[in-house]
Amino acid sequence: MTVGADGRRVVFLRSTGPEDAVSSLWVLNVATATESLVAAGPILSYAVDRDARVAAFTRQGRLFRAELARGTVTEVPTGEPAEDPRPDPAGVTIGYLSQAGGSPSLRVVGPDGDRLLAGEAGNAWRERGGMIGWGRPDETARRFGRDRGWWWSPDGSQILAARTAASTSLHLLDLDFGWVDVHWDRETYPHVVGVRWADGGGPLITVLRRMQQHGLVLAVDPRTGETQVHAELADARWVEPVAGTPRHLPDGRVLVGGELAHDGFDARCLFADGSLLTPPGLYVRRVVGTSARPGSPAPDLIVEGAEDDPATQSVFRVRTSLGGGGAEARPITETPGWHRAVAGGDVLVIDDVVWRGTARVTALGNLSAPLPYVTRPAFERVTDRRLPAAVLYPSGHVTGTKLPVLVTLGDGPGHQQVVNDQAAWQERQWWADAGFAVVSVDGRGTPGVAPSFEKVVHRRLVDVSLSDQVDALRALVGKHPDLDLSSVAVRGTGLGGWLAAMAVLRRPDVFHRAVARDPIVDWHDAPAPLAERYLGDHRDSADIYAHHNLTETDPTDAVLLVGATVPGLPSVENATLDEELAFLKGHGTADP
């Protein structure tokens, strides 16, 4: 969903109903509160200009331009198949990526026709790297949450583009084919984890050292490519930038996300040129944008985060002009839940409701089917560490009936499971109705509570994570006596799959059967940003890596590994949920 900067239009994708997987492009006219179909699908993604007057999208490599105010769509001829199209802020020229030559190149099409702006065919053998790519984020960037590789300047005269080979570099490209390199110490700070160029001023980039313990927020001069350090980010474990930062505020200050860890505070906060904008009690998850405050010349920040309960996500207004009262955040959402927002101009969309200022405009049409289950997870905070946890019972469960326990680990540490969102519990209710008490615990290493809670797992991930799962299970029995801890199964995917396998290998006294989908088997083979974040540099941490590898643990017959092979452990490829269920409810071999 996108809101134009002038607040006149809300653009979104929606299919025709719950049985239709094909999304079409729609626009809401805020003034009349009417929706219009702009382009029938399939449309997987789109981008708009600054005021959402023009949208660009592709179908099977063909580029289309939509005039959103008029509702017309025309095909734009291109010399090569197009991907990732984006109109310039004025909606005149469209930039796009092409892989016709085998490696991503950046092209622009507009009044002067279609032309190549940046691209190199072949391999980067001089740089000891693989294929050269322009404008596309590599896998390392995606691991850090950067899913874009090129950005228009606010006036549409330049493009800031990433070039990836053995390393990542940034370059400022003029539409008249002039260019300059962006200069920073790329050897010391190889990870480009954030780029923004949309709020006035020059580009802002965030770069990290390889071990992620130190980073810089750099302001880029768009004429020369020279950079100036605006802020430093440092942590003995790892730096965790706040999504939506850095960004320029309307008064020219730079907003940076950081952490407050002194005078008894343990908070994830926002700072503007060093001044604290958010109260220490607010855990900031994402900066959505800015929105005008009635009666105030300075706009508010719109922020997603949590105050007291990590299982919830609320939307807040944060004052950007500090008065005598200090940092202030006022919740906009009133009901508990997991709320999301999109902002543009004076328009704010919260979940599916559109607001202009304090006036409710309309709710976007919701064509989805009702959720299949009405779930009632029992939320708890357990142990002296106040670990967020939840227990989900079968529908119609009779109190006093003992139930085998299924511990779900989801995607593992770094991903919240215990959230107040009905949609998040649907599959877990399916498992519960199959005869389990489903337990989910957000142990240390999970975001949402406090920075120290998240980062205490550094270099000891398996020990801390397993300890929290075991302690939480035992604590929950006191509040939920129907949990039968003599029959405990565990399942997870990716990092959660690794932890599920470790659970039955290291703690078979507590966990008796497990399903691990796509687990990390050897941390030397894990993506470097993930491994180095949690375990450090493998060159000086061989013992830590060995301690976390599945292959270094004596195998038992109590684990099922799906999609991975470990000597001595049974493996089942592509097991269905029904096969998982048969295995987890079985007693004997690992063959479902």
C-alpha positions as CSV (number, residue, x, y, z in Angstrom):
1,M,0.0,0.0,0.0
2,T,1.2,3.5,-0.8
3,V,-0.1,7.0,0.0
4,G,0.9,9.9,-2.2
5,A,2.8,12.7,-0.7
6,D,-0.1,15.1,-1.4
7,G,-2.5,12.8,0.4
8,R,-4.9,12.6,-2.5
9,R,-4.6,8.9,-3.4
10,V,-4.0,5.6,-1.7
11,V,-2.7,2.9,-4.0
12,F,-2.9,-0.8,-3.2
13,L,-3.0,-4.4,-4.6
14,R,-6.0,-6.6,-4.0
15,S,-7.4,-9.7,-5.6
16,T,-11.1,-10.3,-6.4
17,G,-11.7,-12.6,-3.4
18,P,-10.3,-15.3,-1.1
19,E,-10.1,-17.9,-3.9
20,D,-8.2,-15.6,-6.2
21,A,-4.4,-15.5,-5.9
22,V,-4.0,-12.8,-8.6
23,S,-3.6,-9.2,-7.4
24,S,-4.8,-6.2,-9.4
25,L,-3.9,-2.5,-9.0
26,W,-6.5,-0.3,-7.2
27,V,-6.6,3.3,-6.2
28,L,-8.7,5.1,-3.6
29,N,-9.6,8.7,-4.2
30,V,-9.4,10.2,-0.7
31,A,-11.6,13.2,-1.4
32,T,-14.5,11.1,-2.6
33,A,-13.7,7.9,-0.6
34,T,-14.2,5.8,-3.8
35,E,-12.1,2.9,-5.0
36,S,-11.3,2.3,-8.7
37,L,-9.7,-0.6,-10.5
38,V,-6.7,0.7,-12.4
39,A,-5.2,-2.5,-13.9
40,A,-6.3,-6.1,-13.8
41,G,-3.7,-8.6,-12.6
42,P,-1.5,-10.4,-12.4
43,I,0.5,-7.6,-10.8
44,L,3.1,-8.7,-8.2
45,S,4.5,-5.3,-7.3
46,Y,4.4,-1.7,-8.4
47,A,6.0,1.7,-7.6
48,V,4.6,5.2,-7.8
49,D,5.9,8.8,-8.2
50,R,6.0,11.2,-5.3
51,D,2.3,12.2,-5.4
52,A,1.0,8.8,-6.6
53,R,-0.1,10.2,-9.9
54,V,1.8,7.6,-12.0
55,A,2.4,3.9,-11.2
56,A,4.7,1.5,-13.0
57,F,4.6,-2.3,-13.1
58,T,5.6,-5.2,-15.2
59,R,3.9,-8.3,-16.6
60,Q,6.3,-11.0,-18.0
61,G,9.0,-8.5,-18.7
62,R,6.6,-5.9,-20.3
63,L,6.6,-2.5,-18.8
64,F,3.3,-0.6,-18.1
65,R,2.6,3.0,-17.0
66,A,-0.7,3.8,-15.2
67,E,-2.1,7.3,-14.9
68,L,-3.8,6.9,-11.6
69,A,-5.9,10.0,-11.6
70,R,-7.4,9.1,-15.0
71,G,-7.3,5.3,-14.6
72,T,-5.6,4.7,-17.9
73,V,-2.8,2.2,-18.6
74,T,-0.4,2.1,-21.5
75,E,2.5,-0.2,-22.4
76,V,5.9,1.4,-22.5
77,P,8.1,0.0,-25.2
78,T,11.5,-1.1,-23.9
79,G,14.6,-2.5,-25.5
80,E,14.9,-5.3,-23.0
81,P,12.6,-7.2,-20.6
82,A,12.0,-5.0,-17.5
83,E,12.0,-5.7,-13.8
84,D,11.7,-3.5,-10.7
85,P,10.3,-0.4,-12.5
86,R,10.1,2.9,-10.6
87,P,8.9,6.3,-11.9
88,D,11.0,9.4,-11.0
89,P,9.4,11.7,-8.4
90,A,7.8,13.8,-11.1
91,G,6.4,10.8,-13.0
92,V,8.2,11.6,-16.2
93,T,10.9,9.0,-16.6
94,I,10.8,5.3,-15.5
95,G,13.9,3.5,-14.4
96,Y,14.0,-0.3,-14.5
97,L,16.3,-3.3,-14.3
98,S,17.1,-5.8,-17.0
99,Q,18.9,-9.1,-17.0
100,A,18.9,-9.6,-20.8
101,G,22.8,-9.7,-20.8
102,G,22.9,-12.2,-18.0
103,S,23.7,-9.7,-15.2
104,P,21.5,-7.0,-13.8
105,S,21.8,-3.6,-15.6
106,L,20.0,-0.3,-14.9
107,R,18.1,1.4,-17.7
108,V,15.7,4.4,-18.0
109,V,12.9,5.1,-20.4
110,G,11.2,8.4,-21.0
111,P,10.9,11.3,-23.5
112,D,14.4,10.5,-24.8
113,G,13.6,6.8,-25.4
114,D,15.0,3.7,-23.7
115,R,18.7,3.7,-22.9
116,L,21.3,1.9,-20.7
117,L,22.4,3.9,-17.7
118,A,24.7,1.4,-16.0
119,G,25.6,-2.2,-16.7
120,E,28.6,-4.5,-17.2
121,A,28.4,-7.9,-18.9
122,G,30.5,-10.9,-17.6
123,N,32.2,-11.8,-14.4
124,A,34.1,-9.5,-12.0
125,W,37.2,-11.6,-12.2
126,R,39.4,-8.6,-11.5
127,E,37.6,-8.3,-8.1
128,R,37.6,-12.0,-7.4
129,G,33.8,-11.9,-7.4
130,G,30.9,-13.4,-9.3
131,M,28.6,-11.7,-11.7
132,I,28.5,-7.9,-11.7
133,G,25.1,-6.5,-10.9
134,W,23.7,-3.0,-11.0
135,G,20.7,-1.9,-9.0
136,R,19.9,-5.2,-7.4
137,P,20.5,-6.0,-3.7
138,D,22.6,-9.1,-3.1
139,E,21.8,-11.7,-0.6
140,T,23.8,-10.0,2.2
141,A,21.8,-6.8,1.7
142,R,18.5,-8.7,2.0
143,R,19.7,-10.3,5.2
144,F,20.0,-6.8,6.6
145,G,16.5,-5.8,5.4
146,R,17.7,-3.7,2.4
147,D,15.5,-5.0,-0.5
148,R,16.3,-2.2,-3.0
149,G,19.4,-1.5,-5.1
150,W,18.7,1.9,-6.6
151,W,17.0,5.2,-5.7
152,W,15.8,8.3,-7.5
153,S,17.0,11.7,-6.3
154,P,14.1,14.0,-5.1
155,D,14.3,16.1,-8.3
156,G,14.6,13.1,-10.6
157,S,17.9,14.2,-12.1
158,Q,20.1,11.5,-10.6
159,I,19.9,7.9,-9.5
160,L,21.9,6.4,-6.7
161,A,22.7,2.8,-7.6
162,A,24.5,-0.1,-5.9
163,R,27.0,-2.1,-7.9
164,T,27.6,-5.6,-6.5
165,A,30.3,-8.1,-7.3
166,A,32.8,-9.3,-4.6
167,S,31.7,-6.2,-2.6
168,T,29.1,-3.5,-2.8
169,S,29.8,0.1,-4.0
170,L,27.5,3.0,-4.5
171,H,27.4,5.4,-7.5
172,L,25.6,8.6,-8.3
173,L,24.4,8.5,-12.0
174,D,23.2,11.6,-13.9
175,L,20.6,11.0,-16.6
176,D,23.0,12.7,-19.0
177,F,25.6,9.9,-18.3
178,G,27.8,11.8,-15.9
179,W,28.6,9.9,-12.7
180,V,30.6,10.0,-9.4
181,D,31.5,7.3,-6.9
182,V,30.3,7.5,-3.3
183,H,33.4,7.5,-1.1
184,W,33.7,5.8,2.3
185,D,36.0,3.2,3.8
186,R,34.5,0.2,2.1
187,E,37.2,-2.2,3.4
188,T,36.3,-1.3,7.0
189,Y,32.6,-0.9,6.5
190,P,31.6,-3.4,3.7
191,H,27.9,-3.8,4.6
192,V,25.5,-1.2,3.1
193,V,22.4,-1.9,5.3
194,G,20.3,1.2,4.6
195,V,19.9,3.9,1.9
196,R,17.3,6.7,1.8
197,W,17.0,9.6,-0.5
198,A,13.5,11.0,-0.4
199,D,13.2,13.7,2.3
200,G,15.2,16.6,0.9
201,G,18.9,17.0,1.3
202,G,21.3,14.4,0.0
203,P,21.3,10.7,0.4
204,L,21.7,9.1,3.8
205,I,23.4,5.7,4.0
206,T,24.1,3.3,6.9
207,V,27.2,1.1,6.7
208,L,28.4,-1.6,9.1
209,R,31.7,-3.3,9.9
210,R,31.7,-7.0,8.9
211,M,31.3,-8.1,12.5
212,Q,28.3,-5.6,12.8
213,Q,29.5,-4.1,16.1
214,H,30.1,-0.7,14.7
215,G,28.4,1.4,12.0
216,L,28.2,4.8,10.6
217,V,25.3,7.0,9.3
218,L,26.8,8.9,6.4
219,A,25.5,12.0,4.6
220,V,26.4,11.9,0.9
221,D,27.1,15.0,-1.2
222,P,25.2,14.3,-4.4
223,R,27.6,16.5,-6.4
224,T,30.9,14.9,-5.4
225,G,30.0,11.6,-3.7
226,E,32.0,12.6,-0.6
227,T,30.5,11.5,2.7
228,Q,30.4,13.0,6.1
229,V,29.8,11.1,9.3
230,H,26.5,12.1,10.9
231,A,26.2,9.5,13.6
232,E,28.1,6.4,14.9
233,L,26.3,3.2,16.0
234,A,28.2,0.9,18.3
235,D,27.4,-2.2,20.4
236,A,29.7,-4.9,21.8
237,R,27.3,-7.6,20.4
238,W,25.8,-6.2,17.2
239,V,24.3,-3.0,15.9
240,E,20.6,-3.2,15.0
241,P,19.4,-0.1,13.0
242,V,15.7,0.8,13.3
243,A,13.7,0.2,10.2
244,G,12.7,3.5,8.5
245,T,15.9,5.3,9.6
246,P,18.0,7.3,9.0
247,R,15.8,10.0,7.4
248,H,15.7,13.8,7.1
249,L,13.1,15.5,9.2
250,P,11.3,18.5,7.6
251,D,13.4,20.9,9.7
252,G,16.7,19.4,8.3
253,R,17.6,17.3,11.3
254,V,18.5,13.7,10.7
255,L,16.5,11.0,12.5
256,V,18.6,8.0,13.6
257,G,17.5,4.9,15.5
258,G,19.6,3.8,18.4
259,E,19.6,2.3,21.9
260,L,19.5,3.8,25.4
261,A,21.5,1.7,27.8
262,H,22.4,3.9,30.9
263,D,20.8,5.3,34.0
264,G,18.7,2.1,34.3
265,F,17.2,2.4,30.8
266,D,17.2,-0.4,28.3
267,A,15.3,0.9,25.3
268,R,15.2,1.1,21.5
269,C,14.7,4.8,20.7
270,L,14.8,7.6,18.1
271,F,17.2,10.5,18.1
272,A,17.2,13.7,16.0
273,D,20.7,15.2,15.8
274,G,21.5,13.6,19.2
275,S,18.2,14.7,21.0
276,L,16.0,11.9,22.3
277,L,12.6,12.0,20.6
278,T,10.9,8.8,22.0
279,P,10.3,8.0,25.7
280,P,12.5,5.2,27.1
281,G,9.3,3.1,27.7
282,L,8.6,2.8,24.0
283,Y,10.2,0.0,22.0
284,V,10.4,1.4,18.4
285,R,10.1,-1.2,15.7
286,R,9.7,1.0,12.6
287,V,9.4,4.6,11.5
288,V,6.4,4.8,9.1
289,G,6.8,8.5,8.1
290,T,5.5,11.9,9.1
291,S,2.1,13.3,9.4
292,A,0.8,16.9,10.2
293,R,-0.3,17.6,13.7
294,P,-3.3,19.8,13.9
295,G,-2.4,23.2,15.3
296,S,1.4,22.5,15.2
297,P,3.8,23.8,12.5
298,A,6.0,20.7,12.9
299,P,4.7,17.3,11.8
300,D,4.7,14.2,13.9
301,L,6.5,11.0,13.3
302,I,4.3,8.0,12.8
303,V,6.0,5.0,14.6
304,E,5.1,1.3,15.1
305,G,6.2,-0.1,18.4
306,A,5.2,-1.4,21.8
307,E,5.1,0.0,25.3
308,D,4.4,-2.6,28.0
309,D,3.4,-5.7,26.1
310,P,5.8,-7.1,23.5
311,A,3.0,-9.2,22.0
312,T,1.3,-6.1,20.7
313,Q,2.2,-3.5,18.1
314,S,0.6,-0.1,18.3
315,V,0.9,3.0,16.1
316,F,2.1,6.2,17.8
317,R,2.5,9.9,17.1
318,V,5.9,11.2,18.2
319,R,6.5,14.9,18.5
320,T,9.5,16.1,16.4
321,S,9.6,19.5,18.1
322,L,10.7,19.0,21.7
323,G,9.1,21.3,24.3
324,G,9.5,21.6,28.0
325,G,7.8,18.2,28.5
326,G,10.6,16.2,26.8
327,A,10.1,13.1,24.6
328,E,6.4,12.3,24.0
329,A,4.7,9.4,22.2
330,R,0.9,9.3,22.0
331,P,-0.8,6.0,20.9
332,I,-3.2,6.3,17.9
333,T,-4.5,2.8,18.0
334,E,-6.7,2.0,21.0
335,T,-7.4,-1.7,20.9
336,P,-4.8,-4.4,21.7
337,G,-3.5,-6.1,18.6
338,W,-0.8,-6.1,15.9
339,H,-1.4,-2.8,14.0
340,R,0.4,-1.5,10.9
341,A,0.4,1.9,9.3
342,V,1.2,3.7,6.0
343,A,1.5,7.5,5.9
344,G,1.6,10.2,3.2
345,G,0.8,14.0,3.4
346,D,-1.9,14.4,6.0
347,V,-3.4,10.9,5.3
348,L,-2.8,7.9,7.5
349,V,-3.9,4.4,6.9
350,I,-4.0,2.2,9.9
351,D,-4.7,-1.5,9.1
352,D,-7.4,-0.9,6.5
353,V,-8.9,2.3,7.8
354,V,-8.0,5.6,6.0
355,W,-7.8,8.8,8.1
356,R,-7.2,12.4,7.1
357,G,-6.1,14.2,10.2
358,T,-8.5,13.2,12.9
359,A,-11.4,12.5,10.4
360,R,-12.1,8.9,9.4
361,V,-12.4,8.8,5.6
362,T,-13.3,5.2,4.9
363,A,-12.2,1.6,5.3
364,L,-10.7,-0.2,2.3
365,G,-12.9,-3.0,0.9
366,N,-11.9,-6.3,2.5
367,L,-12.7,-9.2,0.2
368,S,-10.9,-11.9,2.2
369,A,-12.6,-14.9,3.7
370,P,-13.1,-15.0,7.5
371,L,-10.2,-16.7,9.3
372,P,-10.9,-20.5,9.7
373,Y,-10.3,-20.4,13.4
374,V,-11.2,-18.1,16.3
375,T,-8.1,-18.6,18.4
376,R,-7.7,-17.9,22.1
377,P,-4.1,-18.2,23.1
378,A,-3.4,-17.7,26.8
379,F,-0.6,-15.1,27.0
380,E,1.8,-15.2,29.9
381,R,5.1,-13.8,31.1
382,V,7.1,-16.5,32.8
383,T,10.3,-17.1,34.8
384,D,12.3,-14.3,36.5
385,R,13.2,-13.2,33.0
386,R,9.6,-12.5,32.1
387,L,9.7,-14.5,28.9
388,P,6.7,-13.8,26.6
389,A,4.8,-17.1,26.2
390,A,1.5,-18.4,25.1
391,V,-0.5,-21.7,25.3
392,L,-3.1,-22.7,22.7
393,Y,-5.5,-25.5,23.5
394,P,-7.7,-27.6,21.2
395,S,-11.2,-26.2,20.5
396,G,-13.5,-27.5,23.1
397,H,-10.7,-28.6,25.5
398,V,-12.0,-29.9,28.8
399,T,-10.0,-28.6,31.8
400,G,-8.3,-31.5,33.6
401,T,-7.5,-33.5,30.4
402,K,-3.7,-33.9,30.0
403,L,-2.4,-33.1,26.6
404,P,0.9,-33.8,24.8
405,V,2.9,-30.6,24.3
406,L,4.0,-29.2,20.9
407,V,6.6,-26.4,21.2
408,T,6.7,-24.3,18.1
409,L,9.9,-22.3,17.4
410,G,8.8,-20.7,14.1
411,D,11.8,-19.2,12.3
412,G,13.7,-19.2,15.6
413,P,15.5,-16.5,17.5
414,G,15.2,-13.1,15.9
415,H,11.5,-13.6,15.0
416,Q,8.6,-13.0,17.4
417,Q,6.0,-15.7,17.7
418,V,4.0,-14.6,20.7
419,V,2.0,-11.8,19.0
420,N,-1.6,-10.6,19.5
421,D,-2.7,-11.3,15.9
422,Q,-5.4,-13.8,15.1
423,A,-3.8,-14.6,11.7
424,A,-0.5,-15.6,13.3
425,W,-2.2,-18.4,15.3
426,Q,-4.2,-20.1,12.5
427,E,-1.8,-23.0,11.7
428,R,-1.0,-23.4,15.4
429,Q,-4.7,-23.9,16.1
430,W,-4.7,-26.7,13.4
431,W,-1.9,-28.4,15.4
432,A,-3.8,-27.9,18.7
433,D,-7.0,-29.4,17.2
434,A,-4.9,-32.4,16.2
435,G,-4.5,-33.1,20.0
436,F,-1.7,-30.9,21.3
437,A,-1.3,-28.1,23.8
438,V,0.7,-25.8,21.5
439,V,3.3,-23.7,23.4
440,S,5.2,-20.8,22.0
441,V,7.9,-19.0,23.9
442,D,9.8,-15.9,22.8
443,G,13.1,-16.5,24.6
444,R,16.0,-14.2,24.8
445,G,17.3,-13.4,21.3
446,T,13.9,-12.3,20.2
447,P,13.1,-8.6,19.5
448,G,10.3,-6.7,21.1
449,V,11.3,-6.7,24.8
450,A,14.6,-4.7,25.1
451,P,17.9,-4.6,23.4
452,S,19.7,-6.5,26.2
453,F,17.1,-9.2,26.0
454,E,17.7,-9.6,22.3
455,K,21.5,-9.5,22.3
456,V,22.4,-11.6,25.4
457,V,22.6,-14.6,23.1
458,H,25.8,-13.3,21.4
459,R,28.3,-16.2,21.1
460,R,26.1,-18.5,23.3
461,L,22.9,-18.8,21.2
462,V,22.2,-22.4,21.8
463,D,22.7,-22.4,25.5
464,V,20.6,-19.4,26.3
465,S,17.9,-20.3,23.8
466,L,17.5,-23.9,25.1
467,S,17.6,-22.8,28.7
468,D,14.8,-20.3,28.1
469,Q,12.6,-22.9,26.4
470,V,13.1,-25.5,29.1
471,D,12.6,-23.0,32.0
472,A,9.5,-21.5,30.3
473,L,7.9,-25.0,29.9
474,R,8.4,-25.8,33.5
475,A,7.1,-22.5,34.6
476,L,4.0,-22.8,32.4
477,V,3.0,-26.1,34.1
478,G,2.2,-24.2,37.3
479,K,-0.3,-22.1,35.4
480,H,-1.4,-24.7,32.9
481,P,-1.4,-28.1,34.7
482,D,-2.9,-29.9,31.6
483,L,0.5,-29.7,29.9
484,D,1.9,-33.3,29.9
485,L,5.7,-32.8,30.0
486,S,6.3,-36.5,29.6
487,S,5.4,-36.1,25.9
488,V,7.0,-33.0,24.4
489,A,7.5,-32.4,20.7
490,V,9.2,-29.4,19.0
491,R,9.2,-28.0,15.5
492,G,10.8,-25.1,13.7
493,T,12.1,-23.8,10.3
494,G,15.5,-22.5,9.4
495,L,17.1,-21.1,12.6
496,G,14.1,-22.5,14.4
497,G,14.7,-25.8,12.8
498,W,18.3,-25.8,14.0
499,L,17.1,-25.1,17.5
500,A,14.4,-27.8,17.3
501,A,17.1,-30.4,16.4
502,M,19.4,-29.1,19.1
503,A,16.5,-29.4,21.6
504,V,16.2,-33.2,21.2
505,L,20.0,-33.7,20.8
506,R,21.1,-31.6,23.8
507,R,18.0,-31.9,26.1
508,P,16.3,-35.3,25.4
509,D,15.2,-35.3,29.0
510,V,12.7,-32.5,28.1
511,F,12.2,-32.7,24.3
512,H,11.3,-36.2,22.9
513,R,10.6,-35.7,19.2
514,A,11.3,-32.9,16.7
515,V,10.7,-31.8,13.2
516,A,13.4,-29.4,11.8
517,R,12.6,-27.9,8.4
518,D,15.7,-26.6,6.5
519,P,17.8,-26.3,9.6
520,I,21.3,-24.8,9.8
521,V,23.5,-27.9,10.1
522,D,26.9,-26.4,10.1
523,W,27.3,-22.7,11.0
524,H,30.3,-22.4,8.7
525,D,27.8,-22.9,5.8
526,A,25.2,-20.4,7.2
527,P,24.9,-17.0,5.6
528,A,27.8,-14.9,6.9
529,P,25.8,-12.0,8.3
530,L,23.7,-14.4,10.3
531,A,26.6,-16.5,11.6
532,E,28.8,-13.5,12.4
533,R,25.9,-11.7,14.2
534,Y,25.3,-14.5,16.6
535,L,28.7,-16.3,16.9
536,G,31.3,-13.8,15.8
537,D,34.2,-14.4,13.4
538,H,34.7,-18.1,12.7
539,R,38.5,-17.5,12.4
540,D,38.8,-16.9,16.1
541,S,35.7,-18.7,17.4
542,A,36.2,-22.3,16.2
543,D,35.1,-23.7,19.5
544,I,31.9,-21.6,19.5
545,Y,31.0,-22.7,15.9
546,A,31.7,-26.3,16.8
547,H,29.5,-26.0,19.9
548,H,26.6,-24.8,17.7
549,N,26.9,-27.3,14.9
550,L,24.5,-30.2,14.7
551,T,27.3,-32.4,13.3
552,E,29.2,-32.0,16.6
553,T,26.4,-33.4,18.7
554,D,25.9,-37.1,19.3
555,P,22.9,-38.3,17.3
556,T,19.8,-39.9,18.8
557,D,16.8,-41.5,17.1
558,A,14.5,-38.8,18.4
559,V,14.8,-36.2,15.7
560,L,13.4,-35.9,12.2
561,L,15.3,-33.6,9.9
562,V,13.3,-32.5,6.8
563,G,15.3,-31.4,3.8
564,A,18.7,-31.9,5.3
565,T,21.0,-34.8,5.9
566,V,23.1,-35.3,9.0
567,P,25.1,-38.5,9.5
568,G,23.3,-40.7,12.0
569,L,20.0,-38.8,11.9
570,P,16.9,-39.8,10.0
571,S,16.0,-37.6,7.1
572,V,12.6,-37.2,5.4
573,E,12.4,-35.0,2.3
574,N,9.5,-32.6,1.7
575,A,7.3,-34.0,4.5
576,T,3.7,-32.7,4.5
577,L,2.1,-31.4,7.6
578,D,0.1,-34.6,7.9
579,E,3.3,-36.6,7.8
580,E,4.8,-34.3,10.4
581,L,1.7,-34.9,12.5
582,A,2.0,-38.7,12.2
583,F,5.6,-38.5,13.2
584,L,5.1,-36.2,16.2
585,K,2.2,-38.3,17.5
586,G,4.0,-41.6,16.9
587,H,6.1,-43.7,19.2
588,G,9.0,-45.6,17.6
589,T,11.1,-45.0,14.5
590,A,11.4,-41.7,12.8
591,D,9.7,-43.0,9.6
592,P,6.3,-41.3,9.4
